[in-house]
């Protein structure tokens, strides 16, 4: 596991450790082992323990020793490789997704792989793993915590020290915009920083990218080298497994995004990959809580981490930053749009600095809520009007 994916136990809540333990102890092997979720989670627990943290209140240490033995076996296996590629077995092989000649690979994915191979791997400092908003709040003082394992989020730390988030007073203009992500990115004025929320698959890099699926995450991957970054998380950060923390996100710096359809014009964007619970309870890496209240509370924590990660990674004070969010989790995972937009409005209206009378939205110059469906835009606009007490959102 790379130093860029390590996290100090000082930044973890009990629920973060419990989430990792639950993955490791799951009996649903298809859920946690097909794409290496257990493998990735166990590596974090091992690092936490090696740093001197006592895990005995979270997991029976005898069971933990058995898990250590199991992880050594799992390191040599990639079950999804065998399931997907009819020509290969389950022996672990780095980046097989970029070399496979399986008949299952869709032509659009084959074309995108050419872009990915052209640009190569992402530097580890551009791949960030955030478990919660507290971890991000601790970044300015993180140097002493991570000194023993190399640099960690140096660029975010330096920028947060120079431009404290709480002191920012940007416009914070919220807009709704109808359209698709691969086109909307090129509507942002040139020279501006763009941060895009990826409605990600928490189980596997890029979701059903190889199959040619057309949801938001796959669309991002077809028009950029983001899939390469997600694979770099798998092979360089997660030791051949993959996960997005239950209450957190992955952050990717400097993704190359190409304009349809010629792929000649390009923009550089940052991507925040996060995932809501799968409320169909069929495919998600994490089992959704039994109560709707707990689902909403946990989802709020996820979205708060998304906003905090974007605030921490703005260029300078965020005065040239466009943040593009949307109805995450409201498609195949069936999260209610009313809940998601209510949470976005609630978080963006939270105080940033009471003495300056600023809200969290003021860490950015512009925030776009993007969706292809008018009814979702209207629902978001109504939620913001209720949260802010006025019709603050403008339709583009």
MIGU-433105 format. One record per residue: y, z, x of N, C-alpha, C in turn. Coordinates in steps of 0.05 Angstrom, whole numbers, plus 5000, padded with zeros to 4 digits. Each point is the difference from the previous one (the first is absolute). Layout:
<rs>
Y,Z,X,Y,Z,X,Y,Z,X .
...
</rs>
This chain:
<rs>
4976,5000,5017,5024,5000,4983,5025,5000,5018 .
5018,4983,4993,5024,4997,5017,5019,5024,4995 .
5018,5004,5019,5019,5022,4997,5019,4995,4977 .
5005,4974,4994,5019,4994,4978,4989,5007,4973 .
4973,5005,4998,4989,5007,4974,4993,5030,4999 .
5005,5014,5022,4995,5029,5000,5023,5014,4985 .
4993,5023,4987,5020,5015,4985,4995,5030,5007 .
5022,5014,5004,4998,5028,5006,4992,5015,4975 .
4983,5021,5003,4992,5016,4977,5024,5015,4988 .
5022,5002,5016,5024,5013,4990,5012,4984,4977 .
4994,4974,4998,5011,4983,4979,4982,4996,4977 .
4977,5013,5000,4980,4997,4978,5001,5023,4981 .
4999,4994,4974,4996,5020,4980,4969,5004,4996 .
4993,5021,4987,4972,5005,4994,4988,4976,4985 .
5015,4989,4981,4989,4978,4984,4994,4975,5017 .
5015,4996,5022,4994,4978,5018,4974,5003,5014 .
4994,5025,5010,4975,5005,5013,4977,5000,4980 .
5005,5011,4976,4979,5000,4979,4993,4971,4993 .
5020,4982,4999,4995,4972,4994,4982,4987,5021 .
5005,5006,5025,4983,4989,5022,4971,5011,4998 .
4999,5026,4995,4973,5013,4998,4984,4988,4976 .
5014,4996,4978,4986,4990,4976,4989,4972,5006 .
5015,4984,5014,4990,4973,5008,4975,5003,5017 .
5001,5018,5019,4978,5003,5019,4975,5010,4987 .
5003,5017,4979,4977,5012,4987,4990,4984,4976 .
5014,4978,4993,4993,4985,4977,4971,4990,5001 .
4986,5001,4977,4973,4990,4997,5000,4970,4992 .
5024,4990,4993,5002,4972,4992,5004,4983,5025 .
4978,4992,5012,5002,4985,5025,5013,4973,4997 .
4996,4987,4978,5013,4974,4996,5030,5003,5000 .
5010,5022,4988,5028,5004,4999,5012,5007,5027 .
4987,5017,5016,5013,5010,5024,4989,4987,5026 .
4978,4986,4998,4989,4989,5025,5000,4969,5001 .
5003,4986,4978,4999,4971,5000,5022,4989,5018 .
5024,5012,4999,5022,4990,5016,5009,5021,5021 .
4985,5021,5004,5005,5019,5022,5020,5022,4993 .
5004,5006,4975,5019,5022,4993,4991,5027,5012 .
4974,5006,4998,4990,5025,5011,5004,5001,5030 .
4994,4977,5013,5003,4998,5029,5029,5007,5009 .
5019,4988,4986,5028,5005,5007,5008,5029,4994 .
4992,5011,4977,5007,5027,4993,4989,5020,5019 .
4975,4996,5008,4987,5019,5018,5013,5001,5027 .
5010,4977,5010,5014,5000,5025,5025,5017,4999 .
5014,5000,4977,5023,5018,4998,4992,5029,5001 .
4979,5007,4986,4991,5028,5000,4992,5008,5028 .
4987,4982,5015,4993,5007,5028,5024,5005,5017 .
5021,4984,4996,5025,5004,5016,5014,5026,4992 .
4999,5006,4974,5013,5025,4991,4985,5023,5012 .
4974,4999,5000,4984,5022,5012,5004,5002,5030 .
5001,4977,5014,5004,5001,5029,5027,5011,5008 .
5019,4999,4981,5027,5012,5006,5000,5030,4995 .
4977,5011,4993,4999,5029,4996,5002,5010,4972 .
5000,4981,4980,5002,5008,4972,4973,5009,4990 .
4999,5022,4986,4975,5011,4989,4994,4987,4973 .
4979,4985,4999,4992,4985,4976,4981,5016,4983 .
4992,5024,5008,4978,5014,4986,5006,5007,4971 .
5026,5002,4993,5007,5005,4972,4999,4975,4983 .
4996,4977,5012,4999,4975,4986,4972,4988,4999 .
4984,5005,5020,4974,4988,5001,4981,5018,5016 .
4975,5002,4991,4980,5015,5014,4996,4987,5028 .
5003,5016,5021,5000,4988,5027,4973,4988,5007 .
4978,5010,4988,4974,4988,5005,4999,4972,4988 .
5012,4997,4976,5001,4974,4987,5018,4981,5017 .
5021,5012,5012,5018,4984,5016,4986,4990,5025 .
4982,5016,5012,4985,4991,5023,4982,4977,4993 .
4988,5001,4976,4983,4978,4991,5016,4975,4996 .
5024,5003,4990,5018,4977,4996,5007,4987,5027 .
5003,5016,5020,5006,4989,5026,4977,4983,5010 .
4976,5009,4995,4976,4983,5007,5000,4974,4984 .
5007,5003,4975,4999,4976,4983,5021,4980,5008 .
5023,5009,5009,5022,4982,5007,4992,4983,5024 .
4984,5011,5018,4991,4985,5023,4983,4976,4991 .
4985,5003,4979,4984,4978,4989,5018,4980,4986 .
5019,5011,4984,5018,4982,4985,5018,4983,5018 .
5006,5010,5024,5017,4985,5018,4988,4974,5007 .
4974,4998,4999,4986,4975,5008,4995,4981,4977 .
5011,5007,4976,4993,4985,4976,5025,4991,4985 .
4999,4977,4987,5021,4990,4982,4985,4988,4976 .
4996,5016,4979,4984,4991,4977,5012,4977,4986 .
5027,4999,4999,5013,4978,4985,4996,4973,5014 .
4998,5000,5026,4995,4975,5015,4975,4987,4990 .
4979,5015,4998,4974,4989,4990,5002,4992,4971 .
5014,5015,4984,5002,4994,4971,5016,4974,4996 .
5021,4997,5016,5017,4977,4996,4990,4974,5013 .
4991,5003,5025,4993,4976,5015,4969,4997,5001 .
4991,4979,4986,4972,4995,4998,4986,4993,5027 .
5017,4995,5020,4989,4993,5026,4999,5023,5020 .
5008,5024,4992,5003,5022,5018,4986,5025,4990 .
4993,5018,5019,4988,5026,4993,5022,5021,4999 .
4992,5026,4999,5019,5021,4997,5008,5013,5027 .
4994,4986,5022,5008,5010,5026,5030,4999,5003 .
5012,5022,5010,5029,5001,5003,5010,4978,5018 .
5020,4986,4991,5012,4978,5016,5030,4999,4993 .
5017,5004,5020,5028,5001,4996,5011,4973,4991 .
5017,5001,4979,5015,4976,4990,4982,4978,4991 .
4976,5006,4990,4983,4979,4989,5013,4985,4977 .
5019,5014,4986,5014,4988,4978,5016,4975,5008 .
5007,4999,5025,5016,4977,5010,4983,4978,5012 .
4975,5005,5003,4982,4979,5013,4977,4991,4981 .
4997,5014,4978,4977,4993,4982,5003,4972,4989 .
4977,4986,4998,4999,4974,4988,4986,5000,4973 .
4999,5023,4987,4987,5003,4975,5011,4980,4979 .
4982,4990,4983,5009,4982,4979,5017,5015,4979 .
5000,5026,5001,5015,5016,4980,5030,5000,5007 .
5007,4993,5024,5029,5002,5007,5015,4977,4986 .
5021,5008,4986,5016,4981,4985,5018,4984,5019 .
5005,4975,4994,5017,4983,5017,5027,5012,5006 .
5012,5014,4980,5027,5012,5005,4998,5022,5021 .
4977,5014,5000,4996,5021,5021,4996,4987,5027 .
4986,4978,5001,4995,4986,5025,5027,4991,5012 .
5017,4990,4983,5027,4991,5010,5016,5024,5011 .
4998,5022,4985,5015,5024,5009,4990,5011,5026 .
4974,4997,5005,4988,5010,5025,5012,4985,5024 .
5007,4975,4996,5012,4985,5022,5027,5013,5008 .
5016,5009,4980,5025,5013,5006,4995,5026,5015 .
4980,5015,4990,4994,5026,5012,4991,4997,5029 .
4983,4981,5005,4990,4995,5028,5023,4990,5018 .
5019,4986,4988,5023,4990,5016,5016,5023,5011 .
5005,5021,4984,5017,5022,5008,4986,5023,5014 .
4974,5001,4998,4985,5020,5015,5002,5028,4988 .
4993,5020,5016,4999,5027,4990,5028,5013,5000 .
5003,5021,4983,5024,5016,4999,5000,5022,5021 .
5022,5005,5013,5001,5023,5018,4995,5026,4984 .
4987,5019,5012,4993,5024,4985,5024,5015,4989 .
5023,4998,5015,5024,5014,4990,5011,4988,4975 .
4991,4977,4992,5009,4988,4975,4981,5006,4976 .
4979,5015,5006,4981,5008,4979,5001,5030,4996 .
5009,5009,4977,5005,5028,4995,4984,5010,4976 .
4989,5024,5003,4985,5013,4979,5015,5025,4991 .
5007,5001,4974,5014,5023,4989,4983,5013,4978 .
4995,5026,5003,4984,5014,4981,5016,5012,4977 .
5025,5007,5006,5017,5012,4979,5029,4998,5009 .
5018,5008,4983,5029,4999,5006,5007,5021,5021 .
4986,5022,5000,5005,5021,5019,4997,4990,5029 .
4979,4985,5005,4995,4988,5026,5024,4984,5009 .
5012,4985,4981,5023,4983,5007,5025,5018,5005 .
5003,5020,4984,5023,5019,5004,4998,5013,5028 .
4976,5003,5010,4996,5013,5026,5004,4981,5024 .
5003,4975,4995,5002,4980,5022,5022,5007,5020 .
5024,5007,4991,5021,5006,5021,4993,5022,5019 .
4982,5018,4993,4992,5022,5018,4972,4996,5010 .
4989,4976,4998,4971,4996,5005,4993,4997,5029 .
5019,4996,5018,4994,4994,5027,4982,5022,5013 .
5006,5025,4995,4985,5021,5012,4972,5001,4988 .
4997,4992,4975,4974,5002,4986,4981,4978,5011 .
5011,4978,5009,4983,4977,5006,5001,4993,5030 .
5012,5017,5016,5003,4994,5028,4973,4995,5014 .
4980,5015,4991,4974,4998,5014,4984,4974,4993 .
5009,4986,4980,4984,4976,4992,5017,4975,5000 .
5021,5000,5016,5016,4976,5002,5022,4998,4980 .
5014,4978,4999,5023,4997,4982,4991,4998,4972 .
5017,5010,4982,4994,4999,4971,5026,4995,4986 .
5003,4977,4987,5023,4994,4984,5026,5004,5015 .
5001,4992,5025,5024,5004,5016,5024,4986,4988 .
4996,4976,4989,5022,4985,4989,5012,5014,4976 .
4982,5009,4982,5010,5015,4976,5013,5026,5008 .
4988,5014,5019,5012,5026,5008,5028,4996,5012 .
5003,4980,5018,5026,4995,5012,5021,4992,4979 .
4991,4983,4981,5019,4991,4980,5008,5022,4981 .
4981,5017,4993,5006,5022,4981,5018,5021,5013 .
4998,5003,5027,5018,5018,5014,5028,4989,5002 .
5001,4974,5004,5027,4987,5002,5013,4996,4973 .
4984,4993,4980,5010,4996,4973,4985,5017,4980 .
5006,5026,4999,4985,5018,4982,5000,4990,4972 .
4976,5001,4988,4997,4989,4973,5018,5014,4980 .
5002,5026,5003,5016,5016,4981,5030,4993,5001 .
5009,4987,5021,5028,4994,5003,5007,4971,4991 .
4981,4986,4991,5004,4972,4993,5014,4998,4973 .
5018,4981,4998,5016,4996,4976,5002,4970,4993 .
4977,4987,4999,5000,4971,4994,5003,4995,4971 .
5002,4975,4993,5006,4992,4972,4977,5009,4982 .
4975,4997,5008,4978,5008,4984,4998,4985,4973 .
5008,4974,5001,4999,4984,4975,4972,4994,4992 .
4993,5005,4975,4973,4995,4990,5002,4975,4982 .
4983,4981,5005,4999,4975,4984,4971,4995,4991 .
4998,4987,4977,4974,4989,4992,5001,4970,5005 .
4977,4989,5007,4998,4972,5006,4973,4989,4991 .
5001,4979,4985,4975,4987,4991,4991,4979,5020 .
4975,5001,5008,4990,4980,5019,4976,5010,5016 .
4993,4984,5020,4977,5006,5017,5009,5007,5028 .
4985,5017,5012,5008,5012,5026,5004,4978,5021 .
4983,4980,5001,5002,4980,5021,5025,4983,4999 .
5013,5000,4976,5025,4986,4997,5024,5019,5001 .
4997,5023,4989,5022,5019,4999,5010,5008,5027 .
4982,5002,5020,5008,5008,5027,5021,4981,5011 .
4999,4974,4992,5019,4981,5011,5025,4999,4983 .
5002,5016,4980,5025,5003,4985,5018,5022,5012 .
4988,5016,5018,5016,5021,5014,5018,4986,5020 .
5026,5007,5002,5018,4987,5019,4989,5002,5028 .
5004,4979,5016,4991,5000,5027,5014,5022,5016 .
4986,5010,5020,5011,5021,5017,4996,5028,4989 .
4988,5003,4977,4995,5026,4988,4972,5009,5006 .
4996,5026,5003,4973,5011,5002,4987,5001,4973 .
4975,4992,4999,4984,4999,4975,4976,5019,5004 .
4997,5018,4981,4976,5018,4999,4987,4994,4973 .
4974,4993,5002,4985,4991,4976,4977,5020,4995 .
4998,5008,4975,4977,5016,4992,4976,4982,4994 .
4978,5005,5013,4975,4986,4996,4983,5016,4981 .
4993,4989,4977,4982,5013,4981,4972,4998,5011 .
4993,5017,5018,4977,4996,5017,4973,5010,4988 .
4979,4991,5013,4973,5010,4995,4995,5021,5020 .
4995,5025,4991,4997,5022,5019,4973,5000,5014 .
4981,4983,4990,4973,5000,5011,4996,4981,5023 .
5014,4977,4999,4994,4978,5018,5026,4985,5007 .
5002,4990,5024,5024,4985,5008,5004,4975,4983 .
5024,4998,4987,5007,4976,4986,4985,4995,4974 .
4986,5020,4990,4986,4997,4975,4980,4977,5000 .
5002,4982,4981,4982,4977,4998,5013,4975,5012 .
5014,5004,5022,5013,4978,5014,4980,4977,5007 .
4977,5007,5011,4981,4979,5008,4990,4984,4977 .
5000,5012,4976,4989,4986,4976,5021,4982,4987 .
5026,5003,5009,5021,4983,4987,5012,5012,4975 .
4998,5027,4997,5012,5013,4976,5030,4997,5001 .
5013,5002,4977,5028,4994,4998,5018,5023,4992 .
4991,5025,5005,5017,5023,4994,5021,5003,5021 .
5018,5019,4997,5024,5002,5017,4993,5004,5029 .
4980,5017,5007,4994,5004,5028,4989,4975,5013 .
4981,4987,4986,4989,4976,5012,5021,4978,5003 .
5019,4999,4981,5021,4980,5002,5017,5005,5025 .
5006,5026,5006,5014,5007,5024,4985,4990,5024 .
4974,5005,5000,4983,4993,5023,4998,4970,5004 .
5001,4984,4979,4998,4971,5002,5025,4988,5012 .
5023,5014,4998,5025,4989,5009,5012,5015,5024 .
4983,5015,5014,5010,5015,5023,4976,5006,5019 .
5006,5016,5020,4979,5009,5018,4993,5030,4994 .
5006,5008,4975,4995,5028,4993,4970,5007,5000 .
4983,4980,4994,4971,5006,5000,4991,5007,5028 .
5012,4987,5020,4994,5006,5028,5007,5029,5006 .
5023,5009,4990,5008,5028,5004,4981,5020,4987 .
4991,4993,4976,4981,5018,4986,4974,5001,5015 .
4991,4978,5011,4976,5000,5017,5005,5016,5025 .
5024,4999,5011,5006,5016,5024,4998,5030,4993 .
5008,5008,4976,4996,5027,4992,4970,5007,5000 .
4984,4982,4990,4971,5005,4999,4988,5003,5027 .
5007,4981,5018,4986,4999,5026,5014,5016,5022 .
5026,5003,4999,5014,5013,5021,5008,5029,4993 .
5003,5006,4974,5008,5027,4992,4978,5016,4987 .
4982,4987,4985,4980,5014,4984,4972,4997,5011 .
4997,4991,5024,4973,4998,5013,4980,4984,4983 .
5010,4978,4988,4982,4983,4985,4997,5006,4971 .
5013,5021,4991,5001,5007,4972,5027,4993,4988 .
5004,5008,4975,5026,4995,4988,5005,5020,4977 .
5025,5008,4998,5009,5016,4977,5030,5000,5000 .
5011,5005,4977,5029,5007,4997,4999,5029,4991 .
5014,5019,5013,5000,5028,4991,5006,5003,4971 .
4986,5018,4987,5002,5003,4971,5028,5005,4990 .
5016,5015,5016,5027,5006,4992,5021,4986,5018 .
4990,4980,5015,5017,4987,5020,5000,4970,4999 .
5006,4989,5023,5002,4971,5002,4997,4991,5029 .
4997,4974,5003,5000,4987,5027,5027,4985,5002 .
5012,5001,5024,5025,4986,5004,4997,4980,5023 .
5008,4975,4995,4998,4978,5019,5027,4989,5007 .
5007,5000,5025,5026,4990,5010,4997,4970,5007 .
5021,4985,4994,5003,4973,5010,4978,4981,4993 .
4994,4998,4974,4981,4980,4990,5015,4973,4997 .
4987,4979,5008,5011,4973,4997,4992,4989,4973 .
5020,4993,4984,4996,4990,4973,5009,4971,4998 .
4984,4983,4988,5006,4971,5000,5005,4990,4971 .
5019,4983,4998,5008,4989,4974,4980,4980,4990 .
4991,5002,4975,4983,4979,4989,5015,4974,4999 .
4987,4977,5002,4972,4997,5006,4996,4990,5028 .
5021,4992,5013,4997,4988,5027,4996,5020,5022 .
5007,5025,4995,4997,5021,5021,5017,4994,5024 .
5023,4988,4996,5018,4994,5022,5021,5022,5003 .
5014,5005,4977,5021,5021,5000,4986,5028,5000 .
5010,5018,5016,4988,5027,5001,5021,5022,4999 .
4991,5023,4991,5016,5025,5001,4983,5022,5012 .
5013,5019,5013,4987,5023,5010,5004,5023,4980 .
4978,5012,4992,5001,5022,4980,4983,5023,5009 .
5006,5024,4990,4983,5023,5003,4984,5003,4974 .
4976,5010,5002,4982,5003,4977,4990,5029,4998 .
5003,5011,4976,4988,5026,4994,4976,4995,4982 .
4976,5007,5010,4976,4996,4984,4992,5027,4988 .
4999,5000,4973,4992,5024,4985,4983,4992,4977 .
4986,5020,4988,4982,4994,4978,5001,5022,4980 .
5000,4993,4974,4997,5019,4979,4970,5004,4994 .
4994,5021,4984,4973,5004,4992,4989,4977,4983 .
4975,4994,5003,4986,4981,4983,4992,5015,4975 .
5015,4996,4978,4994,5015,4976,4977,4989,4984 .
4989,4977,5009,4975,4991,4988,4976,5015,5012 .
5006,5014,5022,4980,5017,5014,4977,4983,5010 .
5005,4975,5007,4979,4982,5009,5001,4995,5030 .
5024,4997,5011,5001,4990,5028,5016,5017,5019 .
5017,5018,4992,5018,5014,5018,4985,5016,5021 .
5012,5004,5023,4988,5017,5021,5000,5029,4991 .
5022,5008,4988,5003,5028,4991,4995,5002,4970 .
4985,5019,4992,4994,5004,4972,5025,5012,4987 .
5008,4988,4978,5024,5009,4986,4995,5028,4987 .
5020,5017,5001,4997,5026,4987,4993,4997,4970 .
4990,5021,4989,4990,4999,4972,5023,5001,4980 .
5023,5012,5007,5022,5002,4981,5022,4981,5006 .
5013,4990,4979,5022,4981,5004,5024,5014,5014 .
5003,5026,4996,5022,5015,5013,4996,5000,5030 .
4975,5005,5009,4995,5000,5029,5002,4972,5012 .
4991,4980,4985,5003,4973,5010,5030,4993,5004 .
5016,5008,4981,5029,4994,5002,5012,5015,5024 .
4993,5026,5003,5011,5016,5021,4992,4989,5027 .
4975,4992,5003,4991,4988,5026,5013,4973,5005 .
5003,4984,4979,5013,4974,5003,5029,5004,5009 .
5013,5020,4989,5028,5005,5009,5001,5006,5030 .
4980,5015,5010,5000,5006,5029,4996,4975,5016 .
4983,4982,4990,4996,4974,5014,5026,4985,5002 .
5014,4997,4977,5024,4985,4999,5023,5013,5016 .
5000,5026,5001,5020,5014,5016,4995,4994,5030 .
4975,4998,5008,4994,4993,5028,5009,4972,5006 .
4996,4982,4980,5009,4972,5004,5030,4999,5005 .
5016,5014,4983,5029,5000,5003,5008,5013,5027 .
4987,5022,5006,5006,5014,5025,4994,4982,5025 .
4978,4985,4999,4993,4983,5022,5020,4978,5003 .
5010,4989,4978,5020,4979,5001,5027,5011,5011 .
5007,5024,4991,5025,5012,5010,4998,5005,5030 .
4977,5009,5010,4997,5006,5028,5000,4975,5018 .
4993,4977,4988,4997,4976,5016,5022,4979,4995 .
5022,5008,4987,5022,4981,4997,5011,4993,5028 .
5013,4978,5001,5015,4993,5024,5027,5014,4999 .
5006,5016,5020,5024,5016,5002,5002,5017,4975 .
5023,4999,4985,5004,5019,4978,4991,4988,4973 .
4987,4977,5000,4990,4989,4975,5020,4984,4985 .
5024,4995,5011,5021,4986,4986,4994,4970,4997 .
4980,4990,5015,4992,4972,4997,4971,4998,4990 .
4990,5021,4987,4972,5001,4992,4996,4994,4971 .
4982,4981,4994,4991,4994,4973,4971,5011,4997 .
4996,5017,4981,4974,5011,4994,4989,4987,4974 .
4977,4988,5002,4988,4986,4977,4976,5016,4990 .
5002,5011,4976,4978,5015,4988,4991,4986,4975 .
4982,5012,4984,4991,4988,4976,4980,5016,4985 .
4986,4988,4980,4982,5015,4983,4972,5004,5013 .
5000,5015,5021,4975,5004,5015,4979,5014,4983 .
4976,4990,5002,4977,5013,4986,4998,4993,4971 .
5017,4983,4990,5001,4994,4971,4983,4975,4992 .
4987,4988,5020,4983,4977,4994,4971,5009,4996 .
4983,4992,5018,4971,5006,4998,4994,5029,4999 .
5017,5017,5012,4995,5029,5001,5010,5014,4975 .
5014,4986,4982,5007,5009,4973,5016,5026,4999 .
5018,5004,5020,5019,5022,4997,5021,4993,4980 .
5008,5018,4982,5020,4993,4979,5027,4993,5013 .
5011,4978,4992,5026,4992,5011,5021,5021,4994 .
4998,5013,4977,5020,5020,4993,5000,5023,5020 .
4977,5007,5010,4998,5022,5020,5011,4992,5027 .
4993,4976,5008,5008,4991,5027,5030,4996,5001 .
5012,4988,4980,5030,4996,5001,5014,5026,4997 .
4989,5019,4985,5013,5026,4997,5000,5014,5027 .
4978,4998,5015,4999,5013,5026,5019,4987,5020 .
5002,4973,5000,5019,4987,5018,5028,5009,4994 .
5007,5000,4974,5028,5008,4993,5005,5029,5007 .
4980,5017,4996,5003,5029,5007,5004,5004,5030 .
4985,4986,5016,5002,5003,5029,5026,4989,5011 .
5008,4976,4991,5024,4988,5009,5025,5016,4992 .
4998,5015,4978,5023,5016,4991,5000,5028,5011 .
4980,5007,5016,4999,5027,5012,5023,5003,5020 .
5011,5024,5003,5022,5005,5019,4992,4993,5028 .
5019,4987,5014,4997,4996,5029,5017,5020,5015 .
5025,5004,4991,5018,5020,5012,5019,5009,4978 .
4996,5025,4991,5016,5011,4978,5030,5000,5007 .
5006,5007,5024,5029,5002,5008,5013,4973,5000 .
4985,4979,5004,5011,4972,5000,4995,4987,4973 .
4986,5014,4982,4994,4989,4973,4985,4974,5002 .
4981,4999,5019,4984,4976,5003,4971,5004,4991 .
4987,4978,4994,4972,5001,4990,4983,4984,5020 .
4974,5002,4997,4982,4987,5019,5004,4970,5002 .
5009,4988,4979,5006,4971,5001,5022,4993,5020 .
5017,5019,5006,5022,4995,5017,4993,4997,5030 .
4974,5004,5006,4991,4995,5027,4997,4970,5005 .
5002,4984,4979,4998,4971,5001,5024,4986,4988 .
5005,4975,5008,5022,4986,4988,4991,4988,4973 .
4976,4988,4999,4990,4988,4976,4971,5007,4995 .
4993,5004,4975,4972,5005,4992,4994,4980,4977 .
4980,4984,5004,4992,4981,4979,4973,5009,4988 .
5000,5001,4974,4974,5004,4985,4992,4972,4991 .
4978,4990,5013,4991,4973,4996,4975,4999,4983 .
5001,4982,4980,4976,4995,4983,5002,4973,4988 .
4977,4988,4995,4999,4974,4987,5002,5002,4970 .
5000,5024,4989,5000,5004,4971,5025,5014,4991 .
5013,4988,4980,5026,5010,4990,4997,5028,4988 .
4978,5005,4986,4996,5026,4986,4999,5023,5021 .
4989,4995,5023,4999,5021,5021,5028,5005,5011 .
5016,4979,5003,5027,5003,5009,5016,5017,4980 .
4997,4994,4975,5014,5015,4979,4992,5029,5000 .
4974,5005,5003,4990,5027,5000,5012,5016,5024 .
5002,4987,5023,5012,5013,5023,5029,5006,4995 .
5014,4981,4989,5029,5003,4995,5005,5023,4981 .
4983,5003,4980,5003,5022,4981,4994,5027,5013 .
4980,5000,5018,4993,5025,5014,5023,5009,5018 .
5013,4981,5013,5022,5006,5018,5024,5010,4984 .
5005,4988,4977,5022,5008,4983,4997,5029,4992 .
4975,5008,4994,4995,5027,4992,5002,5019,5024 .
4990,4992,5023,5001,5018,5024,5028,5003,5011 .
5016,4979,5000,5026,5001,5011,5022,5007,4980 .
4993,4998,4974,5019,5007,4979,5020,4977,4995 .
4994,4976,5009,5017,4977,4995,4985,4975,5007 .
5011,4977,4991,4987,4974,5006,5007,4991,5028 .
4985,5012,5019,5007,4995,5029,4988,4975,5011 .
4978,4990,4987,4985,4977,5011,5012,4974,4991 .
5003,4981,5018,5010,4974,4994,4977,4979,5003 .
4998,4982,4981,4980,4979,5001,5010,4977,5017 .
4985,4991,5019,5007,4977,5017,4992,4974,4986 .
</rs>
